Amino acid sequence: MSTTSTAVPAPAAAPRTFSLSDLTLVFIVIIWGTNYTVVKEALSSFPPMAFMALRFGLAATAMAVVLHTREGWKPLPRATLLKLVALGLVGNTLYQFCFVMGLAQTTAANSGMLASGTPVVTALLGAALGVDRLRRPLAMGLLLAVPGMLLIVSARGPELDASTRQGDFLILGASLCWAIYTVGIRSIGPELSALRITALTMITGAPGVVLMGLPSVMNLKLESISAGAWFGVVYSALIPLVLAYVVWSRSVQAVGSSRTAIYNSGTPVVAAITAWLVRGERPTWMQAVGALLVISGVLVSRRR
């Protein structure tokens, strides 16, 4: 997929103090990090494909209502519309399939480790396509944050072998899809709002997600699904998908895909802390060191 047709200039150097964009990115990291626990509980009652279809169908419907209420439906240039459709297929249809099916066929530790390279892929892809520049502070931040992520997830004991190979490759595919989606958002430029970009890519990606999970939904035994599992579907649709996706898109437009992506390095930190507080999984010294590296990487990346 080409994302070079509407490249925009790289954003100005970030200020030394935390801006509103920085705070909202931290907010997203907290949402996505804690969402693992919510989804884990819901998947104890839902088959993965049914959960994926119900959650994403609800999220796309909510986004369509919000877009209609806030901005209405407006015609778009054909080239822009085609790019949004492509981003919807890559960043939603393919990403959701690779992530859910990959997680079902490998371990959580493997998933975290294999996805830890997403900020690097995003930064390099953005630089290669001319969407963002790979400045020295950002490169130094990545050199700190990515090893930190690897320490956090490797402390859980990942095992890369034949039994998880298919799932491992699917998680790698999901990471690539997310990198393309993030860079693609940046390439669209400021002519479309973050809400419109998020809504249209989600709406165009939803049919594929729903159709893939529809057979599993039809076979659900509703009496076996707890109220907590239904809450997990609703929460994970409206907060991590609808709210966080809009904020993520807005932040990408404001500060660039590369710098935004590095904040995603903090997701394993939040996930580890949440697992400690909710599940009683005490972090190891390796995870503590990894968390410090991730935080240091984010701070270094913001230097002038």
Sequence and secondary structure as in RCSB ss.txt:
>XXXX:A:sequence
MSTTSTAVPAPAAAPRTFSLSDLTLVFIVIIWGTNYTVVKEALSSFPPMAFMALRFGLAATAMAVVLHTREGWKP
LPRATLLKLVALGLVGNTLYQFCFVMGLAQTTAANSGMLASGTPVVTALLGAALGVDRLRRPLAMGLLLAVPGML
LIVSARGPELDASTRQGDFLILGASLCWAIYTVGIRSIGPELSALRITALTMITGAPGVVLMGLPSVMNLKLESI
SAGAWFGVVYSALIPLVLAYVVWSRSVQAVGSSRTAIYNSGTPVVAAITAWLVRGERPTWMQAVGALLVISGVLV
SRRR
>XXXX:A:secstr
    TT         SS  HHHHHHHHHHHHHHHHHHHHHHHTTTS HHHHHHHHHHHHHHHHHHHHHHHT    
  HHHHHHHHHHHIIIIIIHHHHHHHHHHHS HHHHHHHHTTHHHHHHHHHHHTTSS   HHHHHHHHHHHHHHH
HHHHTT    SGGGHHHHHHHHHHHHHHHHHHHHHHHH TTS HHHHHHHHHHHHHHHHHHHHHHHHHT  GGG 
 HHHHHHHHHHIIIIIIIHHHHHHHHHHHH HHHHHHHGGGHHHHHHHHHHHHH     HHHHHHHHHHHHHHHH
HT  
